[in-house]
């Protein structure tokens, strides 16, 4: 199985934008979790991480996205970060057979800071990084 990134969807409610992606990954959840829940993993494909306390209400500082708190944490399944300036960033992992996984991604933010194209580019790096054996 190779990775694939479904077309992102975007909705707007007033000044709040909600971006969704479905990313199929060629690795099991256990291999993908560190990519969305550790400084080394996030730094390899998304953005540098200055602080990440891996627990509910832990501090988080994602260099290109902002600083805030961990607002959801279900080990091996859900990592959600709410950061000032960057909004709410949620990674939800699901099994896809024995050797793959699906990442359901949501980014809720205000203003025009982030775009579908920038997240697609990040997810392309994620698929490449995981395919290389992380």
Secondary structure, 3 states (H helix, E strand, C coil): CCCEECCCEEEEECCEEEEEEEEEECCCHHHHHHHHHCHHHHHHHCCCEEEECCCCCCEEEECCCEEEEEEEEECCCEEEEEECCCEEEEEEEEEECCCEEEEEEEEEEECCCCCHHHHHHHHHHHHHHHHCCC
